[in-house]
Each structure stands twice: as structure tokens, then as C-alpha cells.
């Protein structure tokens, strides 16, 4: 009889889904504040943007973040090529150091948010290692990470919406 953990590594998938579920819940908690701030900024610049468009845009950015995290965790060959070509000149290297320093400052300012991202990154790396150990190739690992990450974040959003409506 074929066991479930021989097909899919269950514990790492559970960690991945639960970490994304918690992050989806957190995003729903802070989303009204962020949309309110974006609406205020849009009114200040005399732009007519509805809150629905801002909600959809914010959720689309979140989905883009899921794909980006999965790409970073699974070592996309294109990303490696772009980074190698980026650091070929001194000016680009200095610019990269300045951007990295600014990113470190942002991480310390928004430490709560980035600790949640670190939790997601750890769970994603663990799941990736488990998938590769189970014999999945790059595309299968990437697809499974996208699927389970999307499942987790959408479960967090749906569960927050059910509890708070």
C-alpha cells in the first residue's frame, strides 16, 4: 500500500499552508488601513479611484508576491542570469549596495511584517527541500509551491472574511 508521505511530504506542506493562512489573515487585518491610506492619498492627488479597485490591486500584488516567493525559493535560472549580469559593473554594484541598505532600514522599520515574511520563507524553503527530496523536478516543485501557497493565503482571507462578517 502506498503511503501519503511517499507521494507528498505532508508536514512541510502543513507548515507552508498554515504560514500562508496566518499571513492571509494578517493581510486582511491590515488591508482596510492600507486601503484607507491609499484612498486618502488618491483624494489628495485628485485621482478618482474606488476602494474596490484598491482592494483588487492589493490582492493582485499579494498574488504576485506568492509567485515571487516561489520563484526565489525554487532558484529560477533566469533570476540567476539577471543577477550575474547586474553585478558586472562597479556602478551597478554600488547601486545594489545602496538599495540593499535601504531594504535593511525598511526591514527594521516594519519588523513585524518582515518577521511574518521570514516565517513564510522558512516554510517555503522547507517545502521545497521536501519536494526535491521526494523526487519532484523544478517545474513540479514550483507548481506545488504556487498551489499550496495560494491555497493557504486564500484560506486565510476566506476564514477572516467568514469570522468578521
CNS distance restraints for C-alpha pairs under 8 A (distance, minus, plus):
assign (resid   2 and name CA) (resid   6 and name CA) 6.91 0.50 0.50
assign (resid   2 and name CA) (resid   7 and name CA) 7.90 0.50 0.50
assign (resid   3 and name CA) (resid   7 and name CA) 6.99 0.50 0.50
assign (resid   4 and name CA) (resid   8 and name CA) 6.18 0.50 0.50
assign (resid   4 and name CA) (resid   9 and name CA) 7.80 0.50 0.50
assign (resid   4 and name CA) (resid  10 and name CA) 7.59 0.50 0.50
assign (resid   5 and name CA) (resid   9 and name CA) 4.95 0.50 0.50
assign (resid   5 and name CA) (resid  10 and name CA) 5.81 0.50 0.50
assign (resid   6 and name CA) (resid 134 and name CA) 7.34 0.50 0.50
assign (resid   7 and name CA) (resid 134 and name CA) 7.57 0.50 0.50
assign (resid   8 and name CA) (resid 131 and name CA) 7.39 0.50 0.50
assign (resid   8 and name CA) (resid 134 and name CA) 7.45 0.50 0.50
assign (resid   9 and name CA) (resid  13 and name CA) 6.44 0.50 0.50
assign (resid   9 and name CA) (resid 127 and name CA) 7.71 0.50 0.50
assign (resid   9 and name CA) (resid 130 and name CA) 6.08 0.50 0.50
assign (resid   9 and name CA) (resid 131 and name CA) 6.81 0.50 0.50
assign (resid   9 and name CA) (resid 134 and name CA) 7.42 0.50 0.50
assign (resid  10 and name CA) (resid  14 and name CA) 6.10 0.50 0.50
assign (resid  11 and name CA) (resid  15 and name CA) 6.29 0.50 0.50
assign (resid  12 and name CA) (resid  16 and name CA) 6.10 0.50 0.50
assign (resid  12 and name CA) (resid 123 and name CA) 6.93 0.50 0.50
assign (resid  12 and name CA) (resid 126 and name CA) 6.18 0.50 0.50
assign (resid  12 and name CA) (resid 127 and name CA) 5.00 0.50 0.50
assign (resid  12 and name CA) (resid 130 and name CA) 7.03 0.50 0.50
assign (resid  13 and name CA) (resid  17 and name CA) 6.06 0.50 0.50
assign (resid  13 and name CA) (resid 127 and name CA) 6.07 0.50 0.50
assign (resid  13 and name CA) (resid 148 and name CA) 7.15 0.50 0.50
assign (resid  14 and name CA) (resid  18 and name CA) 5.97 0.50 0.50
assign (resid  15 and name CA) (resid  19 and name CA) 5.96 0.50 0.50
assign (resid  15 and name CA) (resid 123 and name CA) 5.91 0.50 0.50
assign (resid  16 and name CA) (resid  20 and name CA) 6.25 0.50 0.50
assign (resid  16 and name CA) (resid 120 and name CA) 6.98 0.50 0.50
assign (resid  16 and name CA) (resid 123 and name CA) 4.94 0.50 0.50
assign (resid  16 and name CA) (resid 124 and name CA) 6.01 0.50 0.50
assign (resid  16 and name CA) (resid 127 and name CA) 6.82 0.50 0.50
assign (resid  16 and name CA) (resid 148 and name CA) 7.10 0.50 0.50
assign (resid  16 and name CA) (resid 149 and name CA) 6.67 0.50 0.50
assign (resid  16 and name CA) (resid 152 and name CA) 7.44 0.50 0.50
assign (resid  17 and name CA) (resid  21 and name CA) 5.93 0.50 0.50
assign (resid  17 and name CA) (resid 148 and name CA) 5.96 0.50 0.50
assign (resid  17 and name CA) (resid 149 and name CA) 6.01 0.50 0.50
assign (resid  17 and name CA) (resid 151 and name CA) 6.79 0.50 0.50
assign (resid  17 and name CA) (resid 152 and name CA) 4.29 0.50 0.50
assign (resid  17 and name CA) (resid 153 and name CA) 7.55 0.50 0.50
assign (resid  18 and name CA) (resid  22 and name CA) 6.13 0.50 0.50
assign (resid  18 and name CA) (resid 152 and name CA) 6.27 0.50 0.50
assign (resid  19 and name CA) (resid  23 and name CA) 6.23 0.50 0.50
assign (resid  19 and name CA) (resid 119 and name CA) 6.75 0.50 0.50
assign (resid  19 and name CA) (resid 120 and name CA) 5.69 0.50 0.50
assign (resid  19 and name CA) (resid 123 and name CA) 7.05 0.50 0.50
assign (resid  19 and name CA) (resid 152 and name CA) 7.35 0.50 0.50
assign (resid  20 and name CA) (resid  24 and name CA) 6.00 0.50 0.50
assign (resid  20 and name CA) (resid 120 and name CA) 6.50 0.50 0.50
assign (resid  20 and name CA) (resid 149 and name CA) 6.04 0.50 0.50
assign (resid  20 and name CA) (resid 150 and name CA) 7.85 0.50 0.50
assign (resid  20 and name CA) (resid 152 and name CA) 4.70 0.50 0.50
assign (resid  20 and name CA) (resid 153 and name CA) 4.76 0.50 0.50
assign (resid  20 and name CA) (resid 156 and name CA) 7.24 0.50 0.50
assign (resid  21 and name CA) (resid  25 and name CA) 6.24 0.50 0.50
assign (resid  21 and name CA) (resid 152 and name CA) 4.42 0.50 0.50
assign (resid  21 and name CA) (resid 153 and name CA) 4.77 0.50 0.50
assign (resid  21 and name CA) (resid 154 and name CA) 7.19 0.50 0.50
assign (resid  21 and name CA) (resid 155 and name CA) 5.79 0.50 0.50
assign (resid  21 and name CA) (resid 156 and name CA) 4.10 0.50 0.50
assign (resid  21 and name CA) (resid 157 and name CA) 7.55 0.50 0.50
assign (resid  22 and name CA) (resid  26 and name CA) 6.17 0.50 0.50
assign (resid  22 and name CA) (resid 153 and name CA) 7.60 0.50 0.50
assign (resid  22 and name CA) (resid 156 and name CA) 6.10 0.50 0.50
assign (resid  23 and name CA) (resid  27 and name CA) 6.10 0.50 0.50
assign (resid  23 and name CA) (resid 116 and name CA) 6.82 0.50 0.50
assign (resid  23 and name CA) (resid 153 and name CA) 6.58 0.50 0.50
assign (resid  23 and name CA) (resid 156 and name CA) 7.06 0.50 0.50
assign (resid  24 and name CA) (resid  28 and name CA) 6.30 0.50 0.50
assign (resid  24 and name CA) (resid 152 and name CA) 7.44 0.50 0.50
assign (resid  24 and name CA) (resid 153 and name CA) 4.50 0.50 0.50
assign (resid  24 and name CA) (resid 154 and name CA) 6.65 0.50 0.50
assign (resid  24 and name CA) (resid 155 and name CA) 7.38 0.50 0.50
assign (resid  24 and name CA) (resid 156 and name CA) 4.40 0.50 0.50
assign (resid  24 and name CA) (resid 157 and name CA) 5.11 0.50 0.50
assign (resid  25 and name CA) (resid  29 and name CA) 6.40 0.50 0.50
assign (resid  25 and name CA) (resid 153 and name CA) 7.74 0.50 0.50
assign (resid  25 and name CA) (resid 156 and name CA) 4.63 0.50 0.50
assign (resid  25 and name CA) (resid 157 and name CA) 5.51 0.50 0.50
assign (resid  25 and name CA) (resid 159 and name CA) 7.49 0.50 0.50
assign (resid  25 and name CA) (resid 160 and name CA) 5.66 0.50 0.50
assign (resid  26 and name CA) (resid  30 and name CA) 6.43 0.50 0.50
assign (resid  27 and name CA) (resid  31 and name CA) 5.68 0.50 0.50
assign (resid  27 and name CA) (resid 157 and name CA) 7.79 0.50 0.50
assign (resid  28 and name CA) (resid  32 and name CA) 7.40 0.50 0.50
assign (resid  28 and name CA) (resid 157 and name CA) 6.21 0.50 0.50
assign (resid  28 and name CA) (resid 160 and name CA) 6.82 0.50 0.50
assign (resid  28 and name CA) (resid 161 and name CA) 7.99 0.50 0.50
assign (resid  30 and name CA) (resid  34 and name CA) 6.34 0.50 0.50
assign (resid  31 and name CA) (resid  35 and name CA) 5.94 0.50 0.50
assign (resid  31 and name CA) (resid  55 and name CA) 7.78 0.50 0.50
assign (resid  32 and name CA) (resid  36 and name CA) 5.94 0.50 0.50
assign (resid  33 and name CA) (resid  37 and name CA) 6.19 0.50 0.50
assign (resid  34 and name CA) (resid  38 and name CA) 6.14 0.50 0.50
assign (resid  35 and name CA) (resid  39 and name CA) 5.97 0.50 0.50
assign (resid  35 and name CA) (resid  51 and name CA) 6.78 0.50 0.50
assign (resid  35 and name CA) (resid  54 and name CA) 6.26 0.50 0.50
assign (resid  35 and name CA) (resid  55 and name CA) 6.78 0.50 0.50
assign (resid  36 and name CA) (resid  40 and name CA) 6.19 0.50 0.50
assign (resid  37 and name CA) (resid  41 and name CA) 6.23 0.50 0.50
assign (resid  38 and name CA) (resid  42 and name CA) 6.06 0.50 0.50
assign (resid  38 and name CA) (resid  54 and name CA) 7.62 0.50 0.50
assign (resid  39 and name CA) (resid  43 and name CA) 6.15 0.50 0.50
assign (resid  39 and name CA) (resid  49 and name CA) 7.22 0.50 0.50
assign (resid  39 and name CA) (resid  50 and name CA) 7.76 0.50 0.50
assign (resid  39 and name CA) (resid  51 and name CA) 6.90 0.50 0.50
assign (resid  39 and name CA) (resid  54 and name CA) 7.92 0.50 0.50
assign (resid  40 and name CA) (resid  44 and name CA) 6.15 0.50 0.50
assign (resid  41 and name CA) (resid  45 and name CA) 6.33 0.50 0.50
assign (resid  42 and name CA) (resid  46 and name CA) 6.00 0.50 0.50
assign (resid  42 and name CA) (resid  47 and name CA) 4.95 0.50 0.50
assign (resid  42 and name CA) (resid  48 and name CA) 6.84 0.50 0.50
assign (resid  42 and name CA) (resid  49 and name CA) 6.77 0.50 0.50
assign (resid  43 and name CA) (resid  47 and name CA) 5.68 0.50 0.50
assign (resid  43 and name CA) (resid  48 and name CA) 6.98 0.50 0.50
assign (resid  49 and name CA) (resid  53 and name CA) 6.71 0.50 0.50
assign (resid  49 and name CA) (resid  54 and name CA) 7.28 0.50 0.50
assign (resid  50 and name CA) (resid  54 and name CA) 6.59 0.50 0.50
assign (resid  51 and name CA) (resid  55 and name CA) 6.12 0.50 0.50
assign (resid  52 and name CA) (resid  56 and name CA) 6.17 0.50 0.50
assign (resid  53 and name CA) (resid  57 and name CA) 5.98 0.50 0.50
assign (resid  54 and name CA) (resid  58 and name CA) 6.01 0.50 0.50
assign (resid  55 and name CA) (resid  59 and name CA) 6.18 0.50 0.50
assign (resid  56 and name CA) (resid  60 and name CA) 6.04 0.50 0.50
assign (resid  57 and name CA) (resid  61 and name CA) 6.20 0.50 0.50
assign (resid  58 and name CA) (resid  62 and name CA) 6.31 0.50 0.50
assign (resid  59 and name CA) (resid  63 and name CA) 6.27 0.50 0.50
assign (resid  60 and name CA) (resid  64 and name CA) 6.17 0.50 0.50
assign (resid  61 and name CA) (resid  65 and name CA) 6.11 0.50 0.50
assign (resid  62 and name CA) (resid  66 and name CA) 6.39 0.50 0.50
assign (resid  63 and name CA) (resid  67 and name CA) 6.50 0.50 0.50
assign (resid  63 and name CA) (resid 150 and name CA) 7.60 0.50 0.50
assign (resid  64 and name CA) (resid  68 and name CA) 6.09 0.50 0.50
assign (resid  65 and name CA) (resid  69 and name CA) 6.02 0.50 0.50
assign (resid  66 and name CA) (resid  70 and name CA) 6.23 0.50 0.50
assign (resid  66 and name CA) (resid 146 and name CA) 6.88 0.50 0.50
assign (resid  66 and name CA) (resid 149 and name CA) 6.67 0.50 0.50
assign (resid  66 and name CA) (resid 150 and name CA) 7.06 0.50 0.50
assign (resid  67 and name CA) (resid  71 and name CA) 6.14 0.50 0.50
assign (resid  67 and name CA) (resid 146 and name CA) 6.37 0.50 0.50
assign (resid  68 and name CA) (resid  72 and name CA) 6.15 0.50 0.50
assign (resid  69 and name CA) (resid  73 and name CA) 6.10 0.50 0.50
assign (resid  69 and name CA) (resid 121 and name CA) 7.33 0.50 0.50
assign (resid  70 and name CA) (resid  74 and name CA) 6.10 0.50 0.50
assign (resid  70 and name CA) (resid 124 and name CA) 7.38 0.50 0.50
assign (resid  70 and name CA) (resid 142 and name CA) 6.33 0.50 0.50
assign (resid  70 and name CA) (resid 145 and name CA) 6.09 0.50 0.50
assign (resid  70 and name CA) (resid 146 and name CA) 6.32 0.50 0.50
assign (resid  71 and name CA) (resid  75 and name CA) 6.31 0.50 0.50
assign (resid  71 and name CA) (resid  76 and name CA) 5.74 0.50 0.50
assign (resid  71 and name CA) (resid 142 and name CA) 7.19 0.50 0.50
assign (resid  72 and name CA) (resid  76 and name CA) 6.74 0.50 0.50
assign (resid  73 and name CA) (resid 121 and name CA) 7.63 0.50 0.50
assign (resid  73 and name CA) (resid 124 and name CA) 6.71 0.50 0.50
assign (resid  73 and name CA) (resid 125 and name CA) 5.95 0.50 0.50
assign (resid  73 and name CA) (resid 128 and name CA) 7.20 0.50 0.50
assign (resid  74 and name CA) (resid 128 and name CA) 6.84 0.50 0.50
assign (resid  74 and name CA) (resid 138 and name CA) 7.08 0.50 0.50
assign (resid  74 and name CA) (resid 141 and name CA) 7.38 0.50 0.50
assign (resid  74 and name CA) (resid 142 and name CA) 6.36 0.50 0.50
assign (resid  75 and name CA) (resid  79 and name CA) 7.33 0.50 0.50
assign (resid  75 and name CA) (resid  80 and name CA) 7.44 0.50 0.50
assign (resid  76 and name CA) (resid  80 and name CA) 6.67 0.50 0.50
assign (resid  77 and name CA) (resid  81 and name CA) 6.34 0.50 0.50
assign (resid  78 and name CA) (resid  82 and name CA) 6.19 0.50 0.50
assign (resid  79 and name CA) (resid  83 and name CA) 6.19 0.50 0.50
assign (resid  80 and name CA) (resid  84 and name CA) 6.17 0.50 0.50
assign (resid  81 and name CA) (resid  85 and name CA) 6.27 0.50 0.50
assign (resid  82 and name CA) (resid  86 and name CA) 6.02 0.50 0.50
assign (resid  83 and name CA) (resid  87 and name CA) 6.49 0.50 0.50
assign (resid  84 and name CA) (resid  88 and name CA) 6.98 0.50 0.50
assign (resid  86 and name CA) (resid  92 and name CA) 6.40 0.50 0.50
assign (resid  86 and name CA) (resid  93 and name CA) 7.65 0.50 0.50
assign (resid  87 and name CA) (resid  92 and name CA) 5.93 0.50 0.50
assign (resid  87 and name CA) (resid  93 and name CA) 5.38 0.50 0.50
assign (resid  88 and name CA) (resid  92 and name CA) 7.37 0.50 0.50
assign (resid  88 and name CA) (resid  93 and name CA) 7.66 0.50 0.50
assign (resid  89 and name CA) (resid  93 and name CA) 6.42 0.50 0.50
assign (resid  90 and name CA) (resid  94 and name CA) 6.19 0.50 0.50
assign (resid  91 and name CA) (resid  95 and name CA) 6.14 0.50 0.50
assign (resid  92 and name CA) (resid  96 and name CA) 6.03 0.50 0.50
assign (resid  93 and name CA) (resid  97 and name CA) 6.23 0.50 0.50
assign (resid  94 and name CA) (resid  98 and name CA) 6.29 0.50 0.50
assign (resid  95 and name CA) (resid  99 and name CA) 6.20 0.50 0.50
assign (resid  96 and name CA) (resid 100 and name CA) 5.99 0.50 0.50
assign (resid  97 and name CA) (resid 101 and name CA) 6.08 0.50 0.50
assign (resid  98 and name CA) (resid 102 and name CA) 6.25 0.50 0.50
assign (resid  99 and name CA) (resid 103 and name CA) 6.12 0.50 0.50
assign (resid 100 and name CA) (resid 104 and name CA) 6.22 0.50 0.50
assign (resid 101 and name CA) (resid 105 and name CA) 6.40 0.50 0.50
assign (resid 102 and name CA) (resid 106 and name CA) 6.30 0.50 0.50
assign (resid 103 and name CA) (resid 107 and name CA) 6.13 0.50 0.50
assign (resid 104 and name CA) (resid 108 and name CA) 6.36 0.50 0.50
assign (resid 105 and name CA) (resid 109 and name CA) 6.21 0.50 0.50
assign (resid 106 and name CA) (resid 110 and name CA) 6.02 0.50 0.50
assign (resid 107 and name CA) (resid 111 and name CA) 5.42 0.50 0.50
assign (resid 107 and name CA) (resid 114 and name CA) 6.07 0.50 0.50
assign (resid 110 and name CA) (resid 114 and name CA) 6.36 0.50 0.50
assign (resid 111 and name CA) (resid 115 and name CA) 5.96 0.50 0.50
assign (resid 112 and name CA) (resid 116 and name CA) 6.64 0.50 0.50
assign (resid 113 and name CA) (resid 117 and name CA) 6.53 0.50 0.50
assign (resid 114 and name CA) (resid 118 and name CA) 6.06 0.50 0.50
assign (resid 115 and name CA) (resid 119 and name CA) 6.29 0.50 0.50
assign (resid 116 and name CA) (resid 120 and name CA) 6.39 0.50 0.50
assign (resid 117 and name CA) (resid 121 and name CA) 6.05 0.50 0.50
assign (resid 118 and name CA) (resid 122 and name CA) 6.10 0.50 0.50
assign (resid 119 and name CA) (resid 123 and name CA) 6.27 0.50 0.50
assign (resid 120 and name CA) (resid 124 and name CA) 6.01 0.50 0.50
assign (resid 121 and name CA) (resid 125 and name CA) 6.10 0.50 0.50
assign (resid 122 and name CA) (resid 126 and name CA) 6.16 0.50 0.50
assign (resid 123 and name CA) (resid 127 and name CA) 6.13 0.50 0.50
assign (resid 124 and name CA) (resid 128 and name CA) 6.06 0.50 0.50
assign (resid 124 and name CA) (resid 145 and name CA) 7.24 0.50 0.50
assign (resid 125 and name CA) (resid 129 and name CA) 6.16 0.50 0.50
assign (resid 126 and name CA) (resid 130 and name CA) 6.22 0.50 0.50
assign (resid 127 and name CA) (resid 131 and name CA) 6.06 0.50 0.50
assign (resid 127 and name CA) (resid 145 and name CA) 7.54 0.50 0.50
assign (resid 128 and name CA) (resid 132 and name CA) 6.12 0.50 0.50
assign (resid 128 and name CA) (resid 141 and name CA) 6.48 0.50 0.50
assign (resid 128 and name CA) (resid 145 and name CA) 7.37 0.50 0.50
assign (resid 129 and name CA) (resid 133 and name CA) 5.97 0.50 0.50
assign (resid 130 and name CA) (resid 134 and name CA) 6.11 0.50 0.50
assign (resid 131 and name CA) (resid 135 and name CA) 6.55 0.50 0.50
assign (resid 131 and name CA) (resid 136 and name CA) 5.66 0.50 0.50
assign (resid 131 and name CA) (resid 141 and name CA) 6.04 0.50 0.50
assign (resid 132 and name CA) (resid 136 and name CA) 5.20 0.50 0.50
assign (resid 132 and name CA) (resid 137 and name CA) 6.76 0.50 0.50
assign (resid 132 and name CA) (resid 138 and name CA) 7.99 0.50 0.50
assign (resid 132 and name CA) (resid 141 and name CA) 7.07 0.50 0.50
assign (resid 136 and name CA) (resid 140 and name CA) 5.77 0.50 0.50
assign (resid 136 and name CA) (resid 141 and name CA) 5.97 0.50 0.50
assign (resid 137 and name CA) (resid 141 and name CA) 6.11 0.50 0.50
assign (resid 138 and name CA) (resid 142 and name CA) 6.08 0.50 0.50
assign (resid 139 and name CA) (resid 143 and name CA) 6.03 0.50 0.50
assign (resid 140 and name CA) (resid 144 and name CA) 6.04 0.50 0.50
assign (resid 141 and name CA) (resid 145 and name CA) 6.07 0.50 0.50
assign (resid 142 and name CA) (resid 146 and name CA) 6.21 0.50 0.50
assign (resid 143 and name CA) (resid 147 and name CA) 6.08 0.50 0.50
assign (resid 144 and name CA) (resid 148 and name CA) 6.06 0.50 0.50
assign (resid 145 and name CA) (resid 149 and name CA) 5.81 0.50 0.50
assign (resid 146 and name CA) (resid 150 and name CA) 5.91 0.50 0.50
assign (resid 147 and name CA) (resid 151 and name CA) 6.05 0.50 0.50
assign (resid 148 and name CA) (resid 152 and name CA) 6.10 0.50 0.50
assign (resid 149 and name CA) (resid 153 and name CA) 6.20 0.50 0.50
assign (resid 150 and name CA) (resid 154 and name CA) 5.89 0.50 0.50
assign (resid 151 and name CA) (resid 155 and name CA) 5.96 0.50 0.50
assign (resid 152 and name CA) (resid 156 and name CA) 6.24 0.50 0.50
assign (resid 153 and name CA) (resid 157 and name CA) 6.29 0.50 0.50
assign (resid 154 and name CA) (resid 158 and name CA) 6.01 0.50 0.50
assign (resid 155 and name CA) (resid 159 and name CA) 5.88 0.50 0.50
assign (resid 156 and name CA) (resid 160 and name CA) 6.04 0.50 0.50
assign (resid 157 and name CA) (resid 161 and name CA) 6.16 0.50 0.50
assign (resid 158 and name CA) (resid 162 and name CA) 6.11 0.50 0.50
assign (resid 159 and name CA) (resid 163 and name CA) 6.12 0.50 0.50
assign (resid 160 and name CA) (resid 164 and name CA) 6.03 0.50 0.50
assign (resid 161 and name CA) (resid 165 and name CA) 5.91 0.50 0.50
